Amino acid sequence: MLDFLRLPQLLLVLCLGLAYTQVYAEPVAEFFERQGSSHTNNWAVLVCASRYWFNYRHMSNALGMYRTVKRLGIPDSNIILMLADDAACNPRNKFPGCVYANSGRHLDLYGDNIEVDYRGNEVTVENFLRVLTGRVEPSVPRSKRLLTDDSSNVFIFMTGHGGNEFLKFQDNEEISAFDIADAIAQMWEKKRYHELFFMIDTCQANTMYSKFYSPNVLATGSSVIHENSYSYENDYDLGVAVIDSYTHYILEFMEGINKTSQTTMEDLFNYYDPEKIHSHPGVRSDLFGRPLRDALVTDFFGGVAQAEILPPLQSPRTSPVPPEDVTSVLEASPLRAEENVSGVLTSPGTLDPQAFLAALGDISQSEVGGTSARKLRTWASSLGVLVLVGWVASRRK
């Protein structure tokens, strides 16, 4: 039997428990109910469509973007890198095995930790379209496949020489804006992406996304029609330009972002400065399903820190209850929490831990964001605090 002289203390602890529950219940509910991307994995397809030594800067563009997405959490298994790969070991390279994006050569983008998936003559229009649509030969290894689903966010970056609605591949063939638009449409029909972000750095780049028509696609480019995309700086030891202006300022912006950053796509696009870039970048968001201020940069450039919630496995110890009936049962029985908690005391002042956990477990099957479920959890937590306090008090008696 409880000591009634300790009743004021018990009431104080109970009030503190209720206050604690109220303080932390709302932030938790807001976390689960917040509006944002519901994707569960990120992928990147990075394409340098040029070859030859004088296109060194295009290789730097792709490798700089590769370094950024890896730094922000996308693993190599989720990155498809298409690269001519003929600059690092070119006889004219005074720094063998290295690729730099600035004349000071502070950072080697090539290094010893890159994985090129499509190299040299493998960088073709056909292979690029097959990667996007998933129409690959059975012999193609998993490392060369874009293994996405309807919960995947996909980032596509392309750089090279282009013009009005076309981009050259290896100075040998071209891909048109219609080809890319139709490939993305196939991806949507085959549930190969949740949201897709397309970025391109080339002359007249904005024309390359003018033909898009698929949902949930966000696109940006470096220059408008009839406008060139210029390099940023030259390295006189190498004798070539080392990076393009548009990509340079994108990477400069991304250096201030970490994996947990709340920076949005709107912030990224507001960073564009035509006077610095020497061209007029464009953004197309009419196909995108949410405001740019709600889309985080890490939704496309970073790793994913959320998981998909699946229905619970049926326990052999309990009778099966259809998931759609759980909520209705709880709403029809508002005293379910109190009934579950009853019986956790095997004797006055003695707590049965297994019964108490089982009682709470019966309540946890309802939807996370449901109003009834939150009320039941609040009552269960309060009763649990009261029972535990009573048990502690009886043990001190």
ROTORFI-972305 format. One record per residue (C-alpha): x, z, y. Coordinates in pm, whole numbers, plus 50000, padded with zeros to 5 digits. Each point is the difference from the previous one (the first is absolute). Example, Ala and Ser with C-alpha at 12.3 -4.5 7.8 and 13.67 -1.06 7.14 Angstrom:
@x->51230, z->50780, y->49550
@x->50137, z->49934, y->50344
This chain:
@x->50000, z->50000, y->50000
@x->50131, z->49911, y->50345
@x->50107, z->50267, y->50244
@x->49747, z->49981, y->50287
@x->50252, z->50159, y->50235
@x->50187, z->49671, y->49980
@x->49690, z->49797, y->50090
@x->50108, z->49936, y->50365
@x->50331, z->49865, y->49874
@x->49824, z->49776, y->49752
@x->49768, z->49867, y->50269
@x->50296, z->49931, y->50227
@x->50182, z->49805, y->49728
@x->49679, z->49808, y->49923
@x->49958, z->49903, y->50366
@x->50359, z->49887, y->50017
@x->49948, z->49791, y->49685
@x->49691, z->49837, y->50149
@x->50184, z->49926, y->50325
@x->50291, z->49849, y->49810
@x->49762, z->49778, y->49804
@x->49825, z->49879, y->50314
@x->50328, z->49929, y->50182
@x->50147, z->49788, y->49722
@x->49686, z->49842, y->49856
@x->49940, z->49768, y->50296
@x->50354, z->49852, y->50020
@x->49994, z->49935, y->49626
@x->49659, z->49833, y->50027
@x->50122, z->49788, y->50293
@x->50305, z->49893, y->49797
@x->49784, z->49864, y->49720
@x->49739, z->49849, y->50232
@x->50237, z->49836, y->50251
@x->49970, z->49627, y->50052
@x->50312, z->49804, y->49910
@x->50149, z->49770, y->49745
@x->49897, z->50086, y->49645
@x->50274, z->49798, y->49832
@x->50221, z->50157, y->49736
@x->50310, z->49776, y->49995
@x->50203, z->49783, y->50237
@x->50178, z->49671, y->49928
@x->50225, z->49776, y->50208
@x->50078, z->49629, y->49968
@x->50301, z->49909, y->50217
@x->50092, z->49633, y->50031
@x->50302, z->49839, y->50162
@x->49909, z->49631, y->49980
@x->50334, z->49870, y->50132
@x->50340, z->49932, y->49852
@x->50347, z->49900, y->50127
@x->50248, z->50193, y->50211
@x->49855, z->49912, y->50342
@x->49672, z->50172, y->49896
@x->50179, z->50333, y->49953
@x->49751, z->50171, y->50235
@x->49704, z->49922, y->49774
@x->50170, z->50179, y->49712
@x->50062, z->50296, y->50233
@x->49632, z->50000, y->50097
@x->49888, z->50032, y->49638
@x->50267, z->50254, y->49904
@x->49923, z->50213, y->50306
@x->49633, z->50012, y->49903
@x->50101, z->50073, y->49639
@x->50208, z->50298, y->50112
@x->49712, z->50131, y->50214
@x->49730, z->49996, y->49732
@x->50238, z->50162, y->49750
@x->50093, z->50272, y->50248
@x->49632, z->50073, y->50060
@x->49922, z->50041, y->49632
@x->49912, z->49670, y->49832
@x->50208, z->49982, y->49679
@x->50183, z->49689, y->49883
@x->49745, z->49964, y->49721
@x->49738, z->49929, y->50268
@x->50210, z->49758, y->50207
@x->50033, z->49626, y->49937
@x->50307, z->49871, y->50188
@x->50047, z->49623, y->50027
@x->50340, z->49918, y->50148
@x->50234, z->49699, y->50007
@x->50280, z->50255, y->49957
@x->50271, z->49758, y->50107
@x->50139, z->50182, y->50305
@x->50157, z->50317, y->49858
@x->50253, z->49810, y->49789
@x->50032, z->49688, y->50214
@x->50366, z->49894, y->50056
@x->49938, z->50012, y->50376
@x->49898, z->50365, y->49987
@x->50292, z->50207, y->50133
@x->49839, z->50310, y->49846
@x->49942, z->49905, y->49635
@x->49700, z->50157, y->49831
@x->49856, z->50123, y->50330
@x->49715, z->49896, y->50226
@x->49967, z->50154, y->50346
@x->49715, z->49987, y->50251
@x->50205, z->50085, y->50313
@x->50330, z->49892, y->50146
@x->50136, z->50355, y->49977
@x->49956, z->49990, y->49621
@x->49885, z->50362, y->49978
@x->49776, z->49952, y->49696
@x->50053, z->49780, y->49696
@x->49656, z->49873, y->49896
@x->50127, z->49851, y->49675
@x->50199, z->50290, y->49860
@x->49988, z->50079, y->49630
@x->49639, z->50109, y->49960
@x->49779, z->49694, y->50038
@x->49794, z->49823, y->49737
@x->49939, z->49631, y->50066
@x->49711, z->49882, y->49785
@x->50002, z->49629, y->50088
@x->50339, z->49861, y->50095
@x->50126, z->49660, y->50117
@x->49808, z->49709, y->49852
@x->49733, z->50241, y->49873
@x->49875, z->50043, y->50357
@x->49737, z->49724, y->49992
@x->49647, z->49953, y->50128
@x->49871, z->49992, y->49643
@x->50161, z->50329, y->49904
@x->49880, z->50166, y->50319
@x->49639, z->49894, y->49939
@x->50023, z->50100, y->49634
@x->50123, z->50346, y->50099
@x->49705, z->50051, y->50236
@x->49731, z->49870, y->49766
@x->50146, z->50144, y->49680
@x->50004, z->49659, y->49830
@x->50341, z->50042, y->49840
@x->50136, z->49887, y->49666
@x->49987, z->50256, y->49716
@x->50381, z->50001, y->49991
@x->50029, z->50130, y->50359
@x->50121, z->50364, y->49987
@x->49801, z->50280, y->50160
@x->50264, z->50044, y->50269
@x->49910, z->49654, y->50136
@x->49624, z->50058, y->50001
@x->49772, z->50135, y->50269
@x->49811, z->50250, y->49782
@x->49739, z->50098, y->50256
@x->49634, z->50098, y->49966
@x->49701, z->50067, y->50222
@x->50159, z->50329, y->50112
@x->50323, z->49839, y->50119
@x->50111, z->49942, y->50358
@x->50226, z->49694, y->50021
@x->50253, z->49923, y->50274
@x->50120, z->49637, y->50021
@x->50296, z->49917, y->50224
@x->50126, z->49643, y->50044
@x->50285, z->49862, y->50208
@x->50162, z->49660, y->50037
@x->49959, z->49673, y->50188
@x->49647, z->49887, y->50071
@x->49766, z->49813, y->50227
@x->49630, z->49948, y->50063
@x->49831, z->50136, y->49684
@x->50300, z->49953, y->49769
@x->50313, z->50184, y->49884
@x->50298, z->49829, y->49839
@x->50136, z->50121, y->49667
@x->50372, z->49941, y->49943
@x->49993, z->49686, y->50221
@x->49843, z->49830, y->49699
@x->49623, z->50062, y->50015
@x->49734, z->50156, y->50217
@x->49714, z->50245, y->49965
@x->49697, z->49962, y->50225
@x->49767, z->50251, y->50160
@x->49726, z->49871, y->49771
@x->50210, z->50073, y->49689
@x->50056, z->50362, y->50101
@x->49636, z->50049, y->50104
@x->49874, z->49868, y->49667
@x->50250, z->50213, y->49805
@x->49881, z->50314, y->50178
@x->49639, z->49898, y->49930
@x->50085, z->49980, y->49630
@x->50158, z->50343, y->50020
@x->49679, z->50141, y->50146
@x->49781, z->49832, y->49738
@x->50222, z->50133, y->49721
@x->50005, z->50354, y->50150
@x->50374, z->49988, y->50062
@x->50000, z->50196, y->50328
@x->49810, z->50262, y->50193
@x->50150, z->49915, y->50339
@x->50263, z->49740, y->50086
@x->50241, z->49985, y->50294
@x->50166, z->49664, y->50071
@x->50302, z->49977, y->50234
@x->50202, z->49689, y->50075
@x->50303, z->49928, y->50221
@x->50047, z->49628, y->50066
@x->49936, z->49742, y->50270
@x->49627, z->49963, y->50075
@x->49945, z->50286, y->49754
@x->49648, z->50092, y->50111
@x->49864, z->49670, y->49870
@x->50084, z->50109, y->49645
@x->49718, z->50255, y->49990
@x->49747, z->49793, y->50196
@x->49830, z->49879, y->49681
@x->49951, z->50339, y->49832
@x->49643, z->50075, y->49896
@x->50023, z->50284, y->49746
@x->49881, z->50358, y->50067
@x->50228, z->50296, y->50075
@x->50288, z->49789, y->50129
@x->50210, z->50095, y->50302
@x->50254, z->49747, y->50130
@x->50268, z->49976, y->50266
@x->50264, z->49745, y->50099
@x->50290, z->49955, y->50238
@x->49890, z->49702, y->50214
@x->49702, z->49792, y->50107
@x->49953, z->49628, y->49943
@x->50264, z->49775, y->50164
@x->50227, z->50303, y->50047
@x->50334, z->50070, y->49832
@x->50116, z->50326, y->49847
@x->50349, z->50090, y->50121
@x->50295, z->50189, y->49855
@x->50103, z->50337, y->50140
@x->50380, z->49994, y->50006
@x->50305, z->49820, y->49864
@x->50299, z->50133, y->49813
@x->50301, z->49801, y->50119
@x->50209, z->50104, y->49700
@x->49739, z->49845, y->49773
@x->49913, z->49716, y->50235
@x->49624, z->50029, y->49947
@x->49697, z->50192, y->50128
@x->49946, z->50310, y->49791
@x->49627, z->50079, y->50051
@x->49690, z->49869, y->50177
@x->49861, z->50176, y->50308
@x->49652, z->50065, y->49862
@x->50127, z->50156, y->49676
@x->50266, z->50196, y->50188
@x->49742, z->50177, y->50218
@x->49769, z->50060, y->49704
@x->50285, z->50167, y->49810
@x->50098, z->50194, y->50313
@x->49647, z->50139, y->50017
@x->49998, z->50081, y->49628
@x->50321, z->50205, y->50028
@x->49799, z->50269, y->50181
@x->49752, z->50034, y->49715
@x->50024, z->50218, y->49690
@x->49789, z->50025, y->49686
@x->49753, z->50249, y->50152
@x->49967, z->49829, y->50338
@x->49654, z->49968, y->50156
@x->50103, z->49694, y->50202
@x->49731, z->49732, y->49985
@x->50000, z->49622, y->49988
@x->49860, z->50007, y->50352
@x->50317, z->50182, y->50112
@x->50213, z->49736, y->49831
@x->49821, z->49710, y->50168
@x->50007, z->50175, y->50338
@x->50379, z->50015, y->49963
@x->50020, z->49621, y->50022
@x->50173, z->49889, y->50322
@x->50002, z->49621, y->50054
@x->50273, z->50032, y->50262
@x->50238, z->50159, y->49749
@x->49895, z->49790, y->49703
@x->50005, z->49676, y->50207
@x->49681, z->49885, y->49832
@x->49637, z->50110, y->49984
@x->49918, z->50187, y->49678
@x->49641, z->49985, y->49881
@x->49767, z->50221, y->49799
@x->49692, z->49902, y->49804
@x->49776, z->50291, y->49903
@x->49650, z->49846, y->49982
@x->50016, z->49996, y->49618
@x->50129, z->50355, y->49976
@x->49749, z->50261, y->49891
@x->50090, z->50292, y->50226
@x->50128, z->50070, y->50353
@x->50373, z->49960, y->50051
@x->50019, z->50354, y->50138
@x->49890, z->50128, y->49657
@x->50249, z->49793, y->49800
@x->50336, z->50173, y->49955
@x->50320, z->49800, y->49995
@x->50084, z->50174, y->49672
@x->49679, z->49859, y->49848
@x->50204, z->49680, y->49953
@x->50366, z->50087, y->50053
@x->50019, z->50335, y->49818
@x->49937, z->50175, y->49673
@x->49657, z->50133, y->49911
@x->49934, z->50377, y->49992
@x->49649, z->49994, y->49857
@x->49853, z->49949, y->49656
@x->49684, z->49846, y->49861
@x->49750, z->50257, y->49874
@x->49867, z->49909, y->49655
@x->49707, z->50157, y->49809
@x->50110, z->50312, y->49804
@x->50064, z->49969, y->49629
@x->49729, z->50147, y->49777
@x->50105, z->50338, y->49868
@x->49930, z->50062, y->49630
@x->49903, z->50362, y->50077
@x->49710, z->49911, y->50225
@x->49693, z->49788, y->49960
@x->50026, z->49664, y->50180
@x->49828, z->49981, y->50337
@x->49961, z->49660, y->50168
@x->50191, z->50000, y->50332
@x->49699, z->49877, y->50191
@x->49796, z->50304, y->49881
@x->50250, z->50264, y->50110
@x->49918, z->49986, y->50371
@x->49625, z->50002, y->49938
@x->50029, z->50302, y->49770
@x->50199, z->50193, y->50258
@x->49763, z->49909, y->50285
@x->49700, z->50104, y->49790
@x->50160, z->50336, y->49921
@x->50137, z->50156, y->50322
@x->50072, z->50327, y->49817
@x->50219, z->49829, y->49742
@x->50314, z->50154, y->50151
@x->49866, z->50355, y->49977
@x->49879, z->49940, y->49643
@x->50340, z->49868, y->49896
@x->50182, z->50296, y->50154
@x->49770, z->50249, y->49830
@x->50161, z->50113, y->49679
@x->50355, z->49995, y->50126
@x->49997, z->50384, y->49987
@x->50018, z->50112, y->49638
@x->49953, z->50359, y->50111
@x->49962, z->50175, y->50335
@x->50313, z->49933, y->50202
@x->50167, z->49781, y->49732
@x->50058, z->49628, y->50059
@x->49996, z->49739, y->49725
@x->50242, z->49733, y->50138
@x->49898, z->49730, y->49751
@x->49631, z->50039, y->50079
@x->50070, z->49997, y->50373
@x->50205, z->49677, y->49981
@x->49738, z->49841, y->49776
@x->49730, z->50086, y->50253
@x->50196, z->49836, y->50279
@x->50078, z->49702, y->49778
@x->49630, z->49925, y->49951
@x->49961, z->49958, y->50374
@x->50296, z->49766, y->50051
@x->49830, z->49702, y->49837
@x->49801, z->49909, y->50307
@x->50119, z->49746, y->50254
@x->50287, z->50119, y->50219
@x->49835, z->49914, y->50327
@x->49642, z->50111, y->49913
@x->49828, z->50258, y->50221
@x->49852, z->50189, y->49706
@x->50332, z->50010, y->49822
@x->50176, z->50142, y->50305
@x->49738, z->50276, y->50035
@x->50029, z->50087, y->49632
@x->50377, z->50017, y->50020
@x->49975, z->50223, y->50307
@x->49766, z->50243, y->49821
@x->50209, z->49994, y->49685
@x->50317, z->50076, y->50199
@x->49828, z->50287, y->50182
@x->49865, z->50152, y->49679
@x->50340, z->49955, y->49838
@x->50166, z->50191, y->50285
@x->49742, z->50279, y->49968
@x->50046, z->50027, y->49623
@x->50378, z->50004, y->50026
@x->49991, z->50266, y->50272
@x->49770, z->50214, y->49788
@x->50227, z->49962, y->49701
@x->50308, z->50103, y->50204
@x->49817, z->50298, y->50144
@x->49889, z->50119, y->49656
@x->50355, z->49971, y->49868
@x->50126, z->50226, y->50280
@x->49737, z->50262, y->49929
